[in-house]
Amino acid sequence: MRQLDRRLSAAVTHFWNTRETQAQRQGLSSGSKDAGSRSAVTGGAQMNGFVNLVRDALCDGGLPQAHVYCEKRIELPGWYRPEKKWDLLVVADSKLVAGIEFKSQIGP
């Protein structure tokens, strides 16, 4: 349990650090910055710590790592668009087992 607590703490730290870094970097090259706190989240990497935590938990539980996709090959065809990138996919025997999208809620 302590290892899970450490990993969760690392994911939370990654979330806040990445939000801050993305907010600071956005618009440096283009001069255009999103309004309000949106600049902290449009970079998309703030949830990676949680994605990795879930991936590791699935694999620690016995799921072969070859069945879990979270960096490459994460696109699936969608109803409203030709393809959608998911944060984490589980595929076994060429069949989709799970598609997970991570979202954060901050603010009012």
N, C-alpha and C positions, 0 to 999 in steps of 0.2 A: 504494500500500500504506500509506503514511503516513496518508492520509485515513481508511482503514479502521481503522487502529490508534487514531486519535483518536476516531472514532465508537464503537468498541468500548469504549474507556476511558470515554467519556461515558456509555454505557449501563451500565457497571459502577458508576460513580459515582452515577448516578440510582438504581440498584437499592438501594445501601446507604443513600443519603440518604433515599429514600422509606420504606424499612423503618423507619428510626429515627424519622422524622416520624410515620408511622402508629402506631408503638408509643407515642409520646408523646401523641398526640391521642386514641387510642381510650379511650372511657369518660368523656371530659370532660363530655359532655352527659347521658349516661345513668347514669354512675356505675358501669357494669358493664364489666369488662375481662377479656379472655380470659386463661387461665392460660399461664404460661411465655412462650415467644417467639412464640406464635400471634398475639398482638396486633400484631406487626410485619408480618404478611402478610395479614390478613383484609381490609384495605382494597383490595387487588387491583391497585394501580397500580405496584407495584415492578418489574414486567416490561415496562412500556411502552417503556423505552429499547431493549430488545432487539426488541420488536415493530416499532418504528419503524426500527431498523437493518435488519431483514430486509425490511420494506416498501421501504425506499430501495434496497437491493441488488437486489431484484426489478425495480424500475422503472429503475434504472441499467442493468440488463441487457437492457432493451428491452420489458419488460412494460408495457403502458399502465396508468397510474395508475388509470384508471376501472375496471380489472378487480380491483383490490386493495382489500379492505375491512378496516379494523381499528378503526374507531371507531363506525360506524353500520352497520346492516343485517348484523350478524354472527351472526344466529340461524339455526340449521338444525333441522329436525325430528329428534328422536332416538328411539331404541328405548325407553329407560327414562323419558323425560319428553317432554312435547309439544314443547319447543324447548330447545336448548342454545346458549349464547353461546360463540363461539370467539374467540380472540385475533386471528386473521388468516384471512381467506378470500380465495381467488382464484377468480373466476368469469369465464368467457369464453363468449360465445355462449349465455348462459343455462345453462351447464353448470358444475358444480363441478369445479375443477381441483385445489384443495388446501384443506384445513382444518387450521390449526395451532393448537395450544394450548401455551403456554409455561408451564413449571413450574420452580420452583427447589428445590434440595435443599440444606439447611443443617442441620448437626447430625449426631447419631449415626445 
